[in-house]
Amino acid sequence: MTAELRRILLVEDNADIRTIVKAALEMVGGFEVHACESGTEALAAVTGFAPQLILLDVMMPDLDGPGVLARLRERPECAAIPVVFLTAKATKDEVQRLRALGAADVLTKPFDPMTLHEKVKASWEAAAG
Amino acid sequence: MTAEAFKRQLEALSADYRRELPAQLAALDALWRGLAGGVEAPARLADLQRELHTLAGTARTFGVAGVSEAARAAETLLAPYCRRGKLPVAAKRAELERLLAALLRAGAPAPAP
């Protein structure tokens, strides 16, 4: 794992949230963000973009966040990329379930767009150990 | 790119969101009216649940906290019924109606000065 977080793959089906997360992470956090609107699109983009962290919505039509995570873990080149879930259902049980699936962290929606980059960076640093 | 530039973009995005919100809430209300007045349809109940979930996770980020709170409460109320594919019982329907009314009020455009 490199020392500094630069590239983030964002997977979020809601266009409003996708726009604001991408803008917040790029403009405030200074990250390079590739945004995908579906799990299928993310699985196609991940090898070419080579993200250092994947920010993944949980509830998406067709292929949901846990489904994306499972497929990433089957691919050796993606297996070690930390995945942080972004969820509007952050109950204790749900957070435990997502962590048991292999999530590096779970962030909650709604969020403060001005401080989101700090939370993502903290998740990255925790995953990097 | 700076935090100040992002704040300006956030204000513009929030204004767009609030402008589109009444139509979104009206569609959600119509979805509920259709369910409440017609044949039970589990798929449409799931649609309503998903719309509420999205609003709960989105609206506060765009500065409409009241919509997030009412949507979260309605989503929570509806969840067990959605899992069973059944409409809420009468007492819970009344509660859901109150929450949806609160949702519509919270998302209504501010009166002109």
gemmi code that builds the backbone of each chain (N, CA, C; Angstrom):
import gemmi

chains = {
    "A": [
        ("MET", (0.846, -1.192, 0.000), (0.000, 0.000, 0.000), (0.884, 1.247, 0.000)),
        ("THR", (0.620, 2.215, -0.877), (1.454, 3.408, -0.927), (1.119, 4.315, 0.247)),
        ("ALA", (2.000, 5.284, 0.480), (1.883, 6.093, 1.693), (0.764, 7.116, 1.635)),
        ("GLU", (0.383, 7.507, 0.441), (-0.601, 8.589, 0.342), (-1.793, 8.164, -0.519)),
        ("LEU", (-2.970, 8.457, -0.029), (-4.181, 8.136, -0.792), (-4.388, 9.177, -1.892)),
        ("ARG", (-4.485, 8.705, -3.143), (-4.696, 9.609, -4.274), (-5.949, 9.221, -5.069)),
        ("ARG", (-6.073, 7.942, -5.392), (-7.119, 7.528, -6.337), (-8.241, 6.750, -5.648)),
        ("ILE", (-9.444, 7.240, -5.855), (-10.621, 6.620, -5.228), (-11.630, 6.259, -6.319)),
        ("LEU", (-12.122, 5.040, -6.236), (-13.217, 4.622, -7.118), (-14.511, 4.753, -6.325)),
        ("LEU", (-15.418, 5.557, -6.828), (-16.707, 5.790, -6.163), (-17.792, 5.034, -6.921)),
        ("VAL", (-18.588, 4.267, -6.184), (-19.678, 3.507, -6.810), (-20.975, 3.886, -6.097)),
        ("GLU", (-21.827, 4.609, -6.802), (-23.054, 5.136, -6.184), (-24.101, 5.318, -7.277)),
        ("ASP", (-25.266, 4.706, -7.095), (-26.285, 4.786, -8.148), (-27.068, 6.089, -8.120)),
        ("ASN", (-27.135, 6.742, -6.958), (-27.902, 7.983, -6.873), (-27.080, 9.140, -7.445)),
        ("ALA", (-27.618, 9.764, -8.485), (-26.842, 10.793, -9.204), (-26.527, 12.002, -8.320)),
        ("ASP", (-27.462, 12.400, -7.469), (-27.212, 13.551, -6.587), (-26.039, 13.279, -5.647)),
        ("ILE", (-26.079, 12.095, -5.033), (-25.008, 11.745, -4.091), (-23.685, 11.540, -4.829)),
        ("ARG", (-23.762, 10.912, -5.985), (-22.534, 10.670, -6.759), (-21.843, 11.994, -7.100)),
        ("THR", (-22.643, 12.953, -7.533), (-22.088, 14.255, -7.917), (-21.427, 14.944, -6.730)),
        ("ILE", (-22.124, 14.927, -5.595), (-21.606, 15.689, -4.454), (-20.404, 14.988, -3.817)),
        ("VAL", (-20.412, 13.667, -3.782), (-19.262, 12.954, -3.209), (-18.036, 13.166, -4.089)),
        ("LYS", (-18.216, 13.037, -5.380), (-17.083, 13.221, -6.305), (-16.504, 14.633, -6.164)),
        ("ALA", (-17.394, 15.617, -6.165), (-16.925, 17.004, -6.063), (-16.239, 17.253, -4.721)),
        ("ALA", (-16.819, 16.722, -3.648), (-16.230, 16.944, -2.318), (-14.843, 16.308, -2.228)),
        ("LEU", (-14.714, 15.090, -2.711), (-13.422, 14.402, -2.592), (-12.370, 15.022, -3.513)),
        ("GLU", (-12.791, 15.510, -4.662), (-11.830, 16.123, -5.585), (-11.474, 17.553, -5.146)),
        ("MET", (-12.502, 18.356, -4.876), (-12.264, 19.784, -4.653), (-11.774, 20.097, -3.248)),
        ("VAL", (-12.277, 19.363, -2.270), (-11.856, 19.621, -0.887), (-10.727, 18.673, -0.494)),
        ("GLY", (-10.850, 17.416, -0.887), (-9.846, 16.436, -0.483), (-8.639, 16.357, -1.395)),
        ("GLY", (-8.794, 16.816, -2.629), (-7.680, 16.777, -3.571), (-7.417, 15.400, -4.164)),
        ("PHE", (-8.382, 14.488, -4.052), (-8.210, 13.144, -4.592), (-8.606, 13.106, -6.069)),
        ("GLU", (-8.147, 12.056, -6.727), (-8.603, 11.774, -8.085), (-9.716, 10.729, -7.956)),
        ("VAL", (-10.900, 11.066, -8.430), (-12.060, 10.193, -8.215), (-12.639, 9.758, -9.553)),
        ("HIS", (-12.807, 8.455, -9.698), (-13.519, 7.904, -10.857), (-14.870, 7.424, -10.337)),
        ("ALA", (-15.942, 8.002, -10.869), (-17.275, 7.682, -10.364), (-18.002, 6.722, -11.289)),
        ("CYS", (-18.616, 5.704, -10.700), (-19.403, 4.723, -11.454), (-20.819, 4.696, -10.895)),
        ("GLU", (-21.793, 4.476, -11.781), (-23.180, 4.484, -11.304), (-23.735, 3.090, -11.030)),
        ("SER", (-22.933, 2.071, -11.234), (-23.405, 0.711, -10.944), (-22.221, -0.169, -10.565)),
        ("GLY", (-22.548, -1.289, -9.916), (-21.518, -2.243, -9.564), (-20.864, -2.851, -10.786)),
        ("THR", (-21.669, -3.100, -11.800), (-21.131, -3.691, -13.033), (-20.116, -2.750, -13.680)),
        ("GLU", (-20.463, -1.462, -13.714), (-19.541, -0.471, -14.292), (-18.249, -0.410, -13.463)),
        ("ALA", (-18.386, -0.500, -12.155), (-17.206, -0.435, -11.281), (-16.289, -1.633, -11.516)),
        ("LEU", (-16.875, -2.809, -11.664), (-16.051, -4.007, -11.883), (-15.289, -3.919, -13.206)),
        ("ALA", (-15.883, -3.222, -14.169), (-15.191, -3.041, -15.450), (-14.095, -1.985, -15.356)),
        ("ALA", (-14.288, -1.013, -14.458), (-13.355, 0.125, -14.397), (-12.185, -0.104, -13.451)),
        ("VAL", (-12.322, -1.041, -12.530), (-11.374, -1.100, -11.421), (-9.951, -1.428, -11.874)),
        ("THR", (-9.781, -2.295, -12.824), (-8.421, -2.675, -13.226), (-7.709, -1.517, -13.920)),
        ("GLY", (-8.407, -0.843, -14.804), (-7.787, 0.266, -15.525), (-7.473, 1.457, -14.643)),
        ("PHE", (-8.344, 1.743, -13.704), (-8.152, 2.934, -12.861), (-7.188, 2.660, -11.710)),
        ("ALA", (-7.127, 1.419, -11.285), (-6.257, 1.012, -10.168), (-6.451, 1.887, -8.936)),
        ("PRO", (-7.638, 1.859, -8.368), (-7.879, 2.705, -7.188), (-7.123, 2.180, -5.970)),
        ("GLN", (-6.847, 3.113, -5.054), (-6.241, 2.708, -3.781), (-7.311, 2.453, -2.726)),
        ("LEU", (-8.504, 2.947, -3.013), (-9.641, 2.742, -2.107), (-10.918, 2.769, -2.943)),
        ("ILE", (-11.877, 1.953, -2.535), (-13.180, 1.941, -3.222), (-14.253, 2.359, -2.227)),
        ("LEU", (-14.997, 3.391, -2.591), (-16.101, 3.888, -1.773), (-17.375, 3.382, -2.423)),
        ("LEU", (-18.092, 2.507, -1.714), (-19.107, 1.673, -2.346), (-20.463, 1.809, -1.655)),
        ("ASP", (-21.462, 2.208, -2.417), (-22.828, 2.249, -1.903), (-23.291, 0.823, -1.626)),
        ("VAL", (-24.163, 0.679, -0.641), (-24.645, -0.667, -0.295), (-25.843, -1.052, -1.156)),
        ("MET", (-26.872, -0.199, -1.125), (-28.129, -0.569, -1.787), (-28.147, -0.024, -3.212)),
        ("MET", (-27.947, -0.904, -4.159), (-28.001, -0.512, -5.572), (-28.811, -1.564, -6.324)),
        ("PRO", (-29.498, -1.159, -7.388), (-30.239, -2.150, -8.165), (-29.269, -3.092, -8.884)),
        ("ASP", (-29.751, -4.244, -9.245), (-28.963, -5.264, -9.948), (-27.871, -5.838, -9.035)),
        ("LEU", (-26.703, -5.244, -9.079), (-25.598, -5.762, -8.266), (-25.371, -4.810, -7.093)),
        ("ASP", (-25.633, -5.258, -5.877), (-25.499, -4.357, -4.723), (-24.048, -4.317, -4.223)),
        ("GLY", (-23.814, -3.466, -3.216), (-22.453, -3.272, -2.723), (-21.790, -4.561, -2.253)),
        ("PRO", (-22.460, -5.338, -1.386), (-21.833, -6.598, -0.961), (-21.530, -7.536, -2.141)),
        ("GLY", (-22.373, -7.516, -3.151), (-22.122, -8.336, -4.333), (-20.873, -7.880, -5.071)),
        ("VAL", (-20.692, -6.563, -5.154), (-19.487, -6.011, -5.794), (-18.246, -6.423, -4.997)),
        ("LEU", (-18.341, -6.283, -3.680), (-17.201, -6.633, -2.821), (-16.806, -8.104, -3.014)),
        ("ALA", (-17.806, -8.974, -3.042), (-17.510, -10.406, -3.208), (-16.784, -10.662, -4.535)),
        ("ARG", (-17.220, -9.976, -5.581), (-16.568, -10.202, -6.891), (-15.160, -9.620, -6.928)),
        ("LEU", (-14.974, -8.504, -6.240), (-13.630, -7.920, -6.177), (-12.667, -8.872, -5.472)),
        ("ARG", (-13.152, -9.504, -4.419), (-12.284, -10.383, -3.628), (-11.899, -11.657, -4.389)),
        ("GLU", (-12.662, -11.955, -5.442), (-12.328, -13.126, -6.271), (-11.222, -12.814, -7.269)),
        ("ARG", (-10.900, -11.525, -7.424), (-9.903, -11.127, -8.428), (-8.600, -10.762, -7.715)),
        ("PRO", (-7.535, -11.496, -7.965), (-6.290, -11.262, -7.228), (-5.806, -9.812, -7.281)),
        ("GLU", (-5.974, -9.144, -8.435), (-5.453, -7.780, -8.565), (-6.277, -6.778, -7.762)),
        ("CYS", (-7.460, -7.187, -7.322), (-8.352, -6.268, -6.594), (-8.540, -6.672, -5.140)),
        ("ALA", (-8.084, -7.856, -4.805), (-8.461, -8.444, -3.516), (-8.020, -7.615, -2.318)),
        ("ALA", (-6.917, -6.875, -2.470), (-6.388, -6.155, -1.309), (-6.837, -4.695, -1.249)),
        ("ILE", (-7.604, -4.250, -2.221), (-8.021, -2.832, -2.203), (-9.036, -2.628, -1.081)),
        ("PRO", (-8.771, -1.680, -0.166), (-9.747, -1.452, 0.903), (-11.079, -0.948, 0.331)),
        ("VAL", (-12.158, -1.526, 0.827), (-13.504, -1.115, 0.413), (-14.202, -0.483, 1.607)),
        ("VAL", (-14.670, 0.737, 1.405), (-15.408, 1.450, 2.445), (-16.850, 1.590, 1.969)),
        ("PHE", (-17.772, 1.066, 2.750), (-19.182, 1.172, 2.372), (-19.741, 2.526, 2.785)),
        ("LEU", (-20.639, 3.010, 1.954), (-21.371, 4.243, 2.219), (-22.842, 3.828, 2.299)),
        ("THR", (-23.431, 3.970, 3.473), (-24.776, 3.434, 3.638), (-25.707, 4.396, 4.375)),
        ("ALA", (-26.973, 4.353, 3.994), (-27.994, 5.125, 4.702), (-28.642, 4.290, 5.794)),
        ("LYS", (-28.198, 3.036, 5.937), (-28.792, 2.161, 6.947), (-27.688, 1.717, 7.905)),
        ("ALA", (-27.228, 2.650, 8.706), (-26.061, 2.360, 9.530), (-26.455, 1.900, 10.932)),
        ("THR", (-27.272, 0.872, 11.012), (-27.557, 0.296, 12.322), (-26.342, -0.517, 12.768)),
        ("LYS", (-26.294, -0.811, 14.066), (-25.153, -1.570, 14.590), (-25.047, -2.925, 13.887)),
        ("ASP", (-26.180, -3.587, 13.718), (-26.176, -4.903, 13.072), (-25.692, -4.819, 11.628)),
        ("GLU", (-26.138, -3.774, 10.943), (-25.748, -3.622, 9.537), (-24.247, -3.343, 9.428)),
        ("VAL", (-23.737, -2.497, 10.303), (-22.302, -2.192, 10.276), (-21.506, -3.468, 10.545)),
        ("GLN", (-21.954, -4.250, 11.520), (-21.259, -5.515, 11.822), (-21.306, -6.455, 10.620)),
        ("ARG", (-22.468, -6.505, 9.978), (-22.619, -7.394, 8.807), (-21.646, -6.990, 7.701)),
        ("LEU", (-21.569, -5.689, 7.443), (-20.693, -5.211, 6.360), (-19.217, -5.434, 6.700)),
        ("ARG", (-18.870, -5.245, 7.950), (-17.475, -5.486, 8.357), (-17.135, -6.969, 8.244)),
        ("ALA", (-18.106, -7.818, 8.584), (-17.872, -9.263, 8.484), (-17.669, -9.690, 7.026)),
        ("LEU", (-18.251, -8.931, 6.104), (-18.068, -9.235, 4.684), (-16.681, -8.818, 4.180)),
        ("GLY", (-15.996, -8.002, 4.981), (-14.655, -7.578, 4.597), (-14.490, -6.096, 4.359)),
        ("ALA", (-15.481, -5.299, 4.762), (-15.359, -3.847, 4.600), (-14.270, -3.303, 5.515)),
        ("ALA", (-13.477, -2.367, 4.978), (-12.473, -1.708, 5.800), (-13.134, -0.740, 6.769)),
        ("ASP", (-14.235, -0.159, 6.346), (-14.949, 0.798, 7.195), (-16.365, 0.983, 6.633)),
        ("VAL", (-17.205, 1.615, 7.414), (-18.573, 1.902, 6.990), (-18.860, 3.359, 7.318)),
        ("LEU", (-19.154, 4.153, 6.309), (-19.501, 5.565, 6.509), (-21.003, 5.742, 6.286)),
        ("THR", (-21.547, 6.730, 6.964), (-22.994, 6.894, 7.012), (-23.486, 8.025, 6.123)),
        ("LYS", (-24.613, 7.760, 5.458), (-25.373, 8.811, 4.777), (-26.567, 9.163, 5.657)),
        ("PRO", (-26.974, 10.398, 5.768), (-26.343, 11.562, 5.156), (-25.014, 11.906, 5.826)),
        ("PHE", (-24.198, 12.669, 5.099), (-22.871, 13.030, 5.584), (-22.665, 14.527, 5.375)),
        ("ASP", (-21.631, 15.033, 6.051), (-21.269, 16.438, 5.861), (-20.279, 16.505, 4.692)),
        ("PRO", (-20.681, 17.105, 3.576), (-19.789, 17.103, 2.403), (-18.448, 17.796, 2.662)),
        ("MET", (-18.441, 18.729, 3.609), (-17.203, 19.466, 3.858), (-16.165, 18.628, 4.615)),
        ("THR", (-16.608, 17.602, 5.310), (-15.658, 16.805, 6.102), (-15.556, 15.356, 5.615)),
        ("LEU", (-16.252, 15.042, 4.541), (-16.243, 13.657, 4.046), (-14.821, 13.187, 3.723)),
        ("HIS", (-14.025, 14.072, 3.123), (-12.663, 13.676, 2.729), (-11.833, 13.244, 3.938)),
        ("GLU", (-12.082, 13.889, 5.078), (-11.319, 13.537, 6.290), (-11.698, 12.128, 6.754)),
        ("LYS", (-12.989, 11.814, 6.662), (-13.430, 10.484, 7.084), (-12.884, 9.404, 6.149)),
        ("VAL", (-12.895, 9.699, 4.862), (-12.373, 8.728, 3.892), (-10.875, 8.512, 4.123)),
        ("LYS", (-10.170, 9.613, 4.367), (-8.734, 9.506, 4.612), (-8.466, 8.704, 5.885)),
        ("ALA", (-9.268, 8.945, 6.913), (-9.100, 8.198, 8.175), (-9.368, 6.711, 7.955)),
        ("SER", (-10.364, 6.398, 7.145), (-10.658, 4.992, 6.842), (-9.475, 4.351, 6.128)),
        ("TRP", (-8.926, 5.090, 5.182), (-7.763, 4.609, 4.424), (-6.589, 4.351, 5.365)),
        ("GLU", (-6.319, 5.300, 6.245), (-5.176, 5.173, 7.153), (-5.369, 3.997, 8.106)),
        ("ALA", (-6.613, 3.814, 8.557), (-6.886, 2.682, 9.456), (-6.686, 1.359, 8.721)),
        ("ALA", (-7.122, 1.319, 7.465), (-6.966, 0.091, 6.681), (-5.492, -0.189, 6.393)),
        ("ALA", (-4.716, 0.898, 6.218), (-3.287, 0.738, 5.926), (-2.518, 0.300, 7.162)),
        ("GLY", (-3.151, 0.476, 8.330), (-2.512, 0.048, 9.584), (-1.466, 1.045, 10.029)),
    ],
    "B": [
        ("MET", (-8.640, 24.163, -7.308), (-9.878, 23.749, -6.663), (-9.753, 23.946, -5.144)),
        ("THR", (-10.704, 24.583, -4.547), (-10.604, 24.862, -3.118), (-11.910, 24.531, -2.423)),
        ("ALA", (-11.840, 24.566, -1.085), (-13.053, 24.357, -0.303), (-14.076, 25.447, -0.609)),
        ("GLU", (-13.599, 26.661, -0.852), (-14.526, 27.769, -1.159), (-15.262, 27.503, -2.473)),
        ("ALA", (-14.540, 27.019, -3.454), (-15.174, 26.698, -4.743), (-16.184, 25.575, -4.555)),
        ("PHE", (-15.827, 24.611, -3.712), (-16.760, 23.512, -3.463), (-18.011, 24.012, -2.752)),
        ("LYS", (-17.834, 24.928, -1.789), (-19.004, 25.487, -1.089), (-19.965, 26.126, -2.075)),
        ("ARG", (-19.412, 26.837, -3.036), (-20.278, 27.482, -4.045), (-20.987, 26.407, -4.880)),
        ("GLN", (-20.249, 25.365, -5.238), (-20.878, 24.288, -6.010), (-21.941, 23.566, -5.183)),
        ("LEU", (-21.630, 23.373, -3.913), (-22.590, 22.708, -3.011), (-23.875, 23.530, -2.893)),
        ("GLU", (-23.722, 24.831, -2.799), (-24.915, 25.700, -2.723), (-25.759, 25.576, -3.990)),
        ("ALA", (-25.097, 25.529, -5.123), (-25.829, 25.397, -6.394), (-26.510, 24.038, -6.495)),
        ("LEU", (-25.786, 22.989, -6.109), (-26.362, 21.638, -6.146), (-27.539, 21.522, -5.175)),
        ("SER", (-27.395, 22.146, -4.013), (-28.465, 22.089, -3.011), (-29.701, 22.839, -3.505)),
        ("ALA", (-29.468, 23.968, -4.171), (-30.600, 24.738, -4.714), (-31.334, 23.914, -5.772)),
        ("ASP", (-30.571, 23.239, -6.627), (-31.189, 22.367, -7.647), (-31.987, 21.252, -6.983)),
        ("TYR", (-31.387, 20.670, -5.963), (-32.044, 19.554, -5.264), (-33.365, 20.017, -4.654)),
        ("ARG", (-33.319, 21.163, -3.980), (-34.540, 21.666, -3.310), (-35.605, 22.046, -4.330)),
        ("ARG", (-35.158, 22.511, -5.490), (-36.112, 22.892, -6.536), (-36.846, 21.650, -7.067)),
        ("GLU", (-36.121, 20.561, -7.163), (-36.721, 19.323, -7.714), (-37.439, 18.489, -6.651)),
        ("LEU", (-37.203, 18.832, -5.392), (-37.728, 18.002, -4.306), (-39.259, 17.939, -4.261)),
        ("PRO", (-39.997, 19.048, -4.401), (-41.460, 18.950, -4.326), (-42.044, 17.959, -5.333)),
        ("ALA", (-41.523, 17.944, -6.544), (-42.032, 17.004, -7.555), (-41.711, 15.558, -7.147)),
        ("GLN", (-40.533, 15.373, -6.592), (-40.123, 14.037, -6.135), (-41.029, 13.564, -4.992)),
        ("LEU", (-41.339, 14.483, -4.088), (-42.194, 14.128, -2.952), (-43.635, 13.892, -3.403)),
        ("ALA", (-44.074, 14.666, -4.384), (-45.436, 14.468, -4.908), (-45.554, 13.084, -5.550)),
        ("ALA", (-44.506, 12.669, -6.253), (-44.514, 11.336, -6.871), (-44.546, 10.246, -5.801)),
        ("LEU", (-43.797, 10.481, -4.734), (-43.777, 9.516, -3.637), (-45.156, 9.436, -2.967)),
        ("ASP", (-45.765, 10.594, -2.778), (-47.108, 10.638, -2.174), (-48.114, 9.915, -3.080)),
        ("ALA", (-47.999, 10.132, -4.384), (-48.907, 9.466, -5.329), (-48.706, 7.954, -5.291)),
        ("LEU", (-47.465, 7.545, -5.122), (-47.163, 6.112, -5.021), (-47.869, 5.509, -3.805)),
        ("TRP", (-47.802, 6.231, -2.684), (-48.470, 5.745, -1.479), (-49.992, 5.740, -1.661)),
        ("ARG", (-50.527, 6.814, -2.250), (-51.998, 6.890, -2.461), (-52.463, 5.710, -3.329)),
        ("GLY", (-51.675, 5.397, -4.334), (-52.034, 4.285, -5.209), (-52.045, 2.965, -4.457)),
        ("LEU", (-51.031, 2.813, -3.590), (-50.951, 1.586, -2.791), (-52.109, 1.505, -1.803)),
        ("ALA", (-52.348, 2.615, -1.117), (-53.357, 2.620, -0.060), (-54.760, 2.441, -0.629)),
        ("GLY", (-54.948, 2.896, -1.856), (-56.292, 2.864, -2.422), (-56.569, 1.686, -3.338)),
        ("GLY", (-55.554, 0.895, -3.595), (-55.760, -0.173, -4.578), (-55.341, -1.531, -4.079)),
        ("VAL", (-55.065, -2.357, -5.025), (-54.654, -3.723, -4.709), (-53.219, -3.692, -4.169)),
        ("GLU", (-52.973, -4.491, -3.167), (-51.622, -4.547, -2.623), (-50.649, -5.056, -3.685)),
        ("ALA", (-49.540, -4.381, -3.759), (-48.528, -4.757, -4.746), (-47.168, -4.718, -4.066)),
        ("PRO", (-46.626, -5.878, -3.700), (-45.350, -5.905, -2.981), (-44.236, -5.146, -3.690)),
        ("ALA", (-44.202, -5.219, -5.006), (-43.115, -4.546, -5.732), (-43.212, -3.032, -5.553)),
        ("ARG", (-44.447, -2.519, -5.562), (-44.609, -1.067, -5.401), (-44.342, -0.644, -3.953)),
        ("LEU", (-44.631, -1.525, -3.025), (-44.285, -1.249, -1.631), (-42.759, -1.145, -1.495)),
        ("ALA", (-42.062, -2.024, -2.179), (-40.593, -1.981, -2.177), (-40.093, -0.698, -2.841)),
        ("ASP", (-40.795, -0.244, -3.890), (-40.420, 1.022, -4.542), (-40.538, 2.183, -3.549)),
        ("LEU", (-41.648, 2.185, -2.803), (-41.864, 3.249, -1.818), (-40.764, 3.218, -0.758)),
        ("GLN", (-40.455, 2.034, -0.281), (-39.408, 1.866, 0.726), (-38.067, 2.375, 0.203)),
        ("ARG", (-37.772, 2.062, -1.047), (-36.495, 2.472, -1.643), (-36.432, 3.989, -1.796)),
        ("GLU", (-37.550, 4.599, -2.203), (-37.593, 6.067, -2.335), (-37.376, 6.740, -0.984)),
        ("LEU", (-38.017, 6.204, 0.042), (-37.850, 6.766, 1.386), (-36.403, 6.619, 1.846)),
        ("HIS", (-35.819, 5.471, 1.571), (-34.425, 5.200, 1.953), (-33.488, 6.216, 1.279)),
        ("THR", (-33.727, 6.462, 0.011), (-32.885, 7.415, -0.731), (-33.029, 8.820, -0.157)),
        ("LEU", (-34.266, 9.223, 0.103), (-34.485, 10.553, 0.678), (-33.812, 10.681, 2.043)),
        ("ALA", (-33.940, 9.633, 2.856), (-33.349, 9.665, 4.192), (-31.840, 9.863, 4.112)),
        ("GLY", (-31.221, 9.240, 3.133), (-29.769, 9.324, 3.015), (-29.265, 10.528, 2.241)),
        ("THR", (-30.169, 11.235, 1.598), (-29.743, 12.297, 0.687), (-30.089, 13.698, 1.172)),
        ("ALA", (-31.315, 13.883, 1.658), (-31.843, 15.239, 1.842), (-31.019, 16.080, 2.815)),
        ("ARG", (-30.586, 15.489, 3.922), (-29.827, 16.281, 4.891), (-28.529, 16.808, 4.274)),
        ("THR", (-27.907, 16.005, 3.438), (-26.665, 16.431, 2.785), (-26.890, 17.703, 1.971)),
        ("PHE", (-28.114, 17.867, 1.455), (-28.437, 19.054, 0.660), (-29.172, 20.108, 1.500)),
        ("GLY", (-29.098, 19.973, 2.820), (-29.620, 21.011, 3.701), (-31.099, 20.911, 4.019)),
        ("VAL", (-31.723, 19.766, 3.746), (-33.154, 19.621, 4.032), (-33.307, 18.517, 5.092)),
        ("ALA", (-32.868, 18.833, 6.299), (-32.802, 17.831, 7.361), (-34.178, 17.268, 7.705)),
        ("GLY", (-35.216, 18.119, 7.668), (-36.562, 17.663, 8.034), (-37.045, 16.545, 7.124)),
        ("VAL", (-36.668, 16.608, 5.871), (-37.061, 15.561, 4.918), (-36.337, 14.261, 5.257)),
        ("SER", (-35.059, 14.354, 5.572), (-34.298, 13.152, 5.946), (-34.918, 12.484, 7.163)),
        ("GLU", (-35.261, 13.299, 8.163), (-35.781, 12.731, 9.421), (-37.137, 12.064, 9.202)),
        ("ALA", (-38.034, 12.751, 8.496), (-39.367, 12.172, 8.261), (-39.263, 10.928, 7.376)),
        ("ALA", (-38.379, 10.977, 6.383), (-38.210, 9.827, 5.498), (-37.651, 8.634, 6.263)),
        ("ARG", (-36.695, 8.897, 7.144), (-36.106, 7.815, 7.952), (-37.188, 7.174, 8.825)),
        ("ALA", (-38.021, 8.008, 9.462), (-39.079, 7.475, 10.333), (-40.076, 6.645, 9.514)),
        ("ALA", (-40.439, 7.143, 8.348), (-41.399, 6.415, 7.499), (-40.782, 5.110, 6.994)),
        ("GLU", (-39.506, 5.172, 6.627), (-38.813, 3.965, 6.150), (-38.784, 2.903, 7.254)),
        ("THR", (-38.498, 3.330, 8.462), (-38.429, 2.398, 9.596), (-39.800, 1.778, 9.863)),
        ("LEU", (-40.828, 2.621, 9.806), (-42.188, 2.111, 10.035), (-42.573, 1.076, 8.974)),
        ("LEU", (-42.196, 1.375, 7.761), (-42.628, 0.537, 6.630), (-41.829, -0.768, 6.513)),
        ("ALA", (-40.619, -0.779, 7.069), (-39.691, -1.901, 6.819), (-40.291, -3.280, 7.086)),
        ("PRO", (-40.898, -3.529, 8.242), (-41.412, -4.892, 8.485), (-42.535, -5.267, 7.526)),
        ("TYR", (-43.328, -4.291, 7.127), (-44.435, -4.571, 6.198), (-43.875, -4.861, 4.796)),
        ("CYS", (-42.835, -4.137, 4.463), (-42.213, -4.339, 3.150), (-41.630, -5.750, 3.058)),
        ("ARG", (-41.011, -6.200, 4.146), (-40.440, -7.561, 4.140), (-41.526, -8.612, 3.935)),
        ("ARG", (-42.723, -8.322, 4.465), (-43.824, -9.291, 4.321), (-44.641, -9.055, 3.050)),
        ("GLY", (-44.394, -7.917, 2.387), (-45.153, -7.589, 1.183), (-46.600, -7.250, 1.473)),
        ("LYS", (-46.838, -6.716, 2.665), (-48.199, -6.366, 3.087), (-48.270, -4.896, 3.464)),
        ("LEU", (-49.427, -4.291, 3.218), (-49.617, -2.912, 3.649), (-49.705, -2.852, 5.168)),
        ("PRO", (-49.299, -1.722, 5.765), (-49.407, -1.594, 7.220), (-50.853, -1.714, 7.696)),
        ("VAL", (-50.996, -2.153, 8.927), (-52.333, -2.205, 9.527), (-52.833, -0.771, 9.716)),
        ("ALA", (-54.157, -0.643, 9.997), (-54.796, 0.685, 9.972), (-54.085, 1.714, 10.848)),
        ("ALA", (-53.760, 1.337, 12.085), (-53.145, 2.306, 12.997), (-51.784, 2.769, 12.456)),
        ("LYS", (-51.044, 1.840, 11.903), (-49.731, 2.189, 11.352), (-49.873, 2.978, 10.049)),
        ("ARG", (-50.947, 2.690, 9.324), (-51.189, 3.479, 8.105), (-51.400, 4.942, 8.457)),
        ("ALA", (-52.163, 5.179, 9.532), (-52.417, 6.561, 9.964), (-51.103, 7.228, 10.348)),
        ("GLU", (-50.253, 6.479, 11.014), (-48.949, 7.037, 11.418), (-48.102, 7.336, 10.179)),
        ("LEU", (-48.145, 6.423, 9.234), (-47.394, 6.626, 7.992), (-47.912, 7.859, 7.248)),
        ("GLU", (-49.233, 8.018, 7.240), (-49.833, 9.198, 6.587), (-49.312, 10.480, 7.242)),
        ("ARG", (-49.219, 10.476, 8.575), (-48.714, 11.664, 9.277), (-47.258, 11.937, 8.895)),
        ("LEU", (-46.475, 10.870, 8.808), (-45.061, 11.051, 8.450), (-44.909, 11.555, 7.012)),
        ("LEU", (-45.739, 11.034, 6.116), (-45.658, 11.489, 4.717), (-46.104, 12.944, 4.607)),
        ("ALA", (-47.105, 13.320, 5.414), (-47.531, 14.732, 5.419), (-46.396, 15.621, 5.932)),
        ("ALA", (-45.704, 15.153, 6.969), (-44.557, 15.908, 7.496), (-43.457, 16.022, 6.445)),
        ("LEU", (-43.289, 14.950, 5.710), (-42.282, 14.916, 4.634), (-42.610, 15.976, 3.566)),
        ("LEU", (-43.867, 16.037, 3.189), (-44.290, 17.007, 2.165), (-44.110, 18.439, 2.673)),
        ("ARG", (-44.444, 18.656, 3.939), (-44.273, 20.014, 4.510), (-42.792, 20.391, 4.541)),
        ("ALA", (-41.967, 19.439, 4.981), (-40.527, 19.732, 5.112), (-39.879, 20.021, 3.761)),
        ("GLY", (-40.433, 19.430, 2.717), (-39.830, 19.615, 1.393), (-40.510, 20.671, 0.552)),
        ("ALA", (-41.528, 21.324, 1.128), (-42.247, 22.357, 0.364), (-41.337, 23.553, 0.128)),
        ("PRO", (-41.486, 24.234, -1.006), (-40.664, 25.410, -1.251), (-40.925, 26.480, -0.202)),
        ("ALA", (-39.880, 27.215, 0.151), (-40.054, 28.314, 1.117), (-40.963, 29.373, 0.504)),
        ("PRO", (-41.872, 29.970, 1.333), (-42.741, 31.013, 0.792), (-41.931, 32.217, 0.310)),
        ("ALA", (-42.426, 32.812, -0.750), (-41.723, 33.989, -1.285), (-41.726, 35.106, -0.251)),
        ("PRO", (-40.617, 35.840, -0.135), (-40.553, 36.911, 0.878), (-41.512, 38.051, 0.554)),
    ],
}
model = gemmi.Model(1)
for chain_id, residues in chains.items():
    chain = gemmi.Chain(chain_id)
    for i, (resn, *xyz) in enumerate(residues, 1):
        res = gemmi.Residue()
        res.name, res.seqid = resn, gemmi.SeqId(i, " ")
        for name, pos in zip(("N", "CA", "C"), xyz):
            atom = gemmi.Atom()
            atom.name, atom.element = name, gemmi.Element(name[0])
            atom.pos, atom.b_iso = gemmi.Position(*pos), 0.0
            res.add_atom(atom)
        chain.add_residue(res)
    model.add_chain(chain)
structure = gemmi.Structure()
structure.add_model(model)
structure.setup_entities()
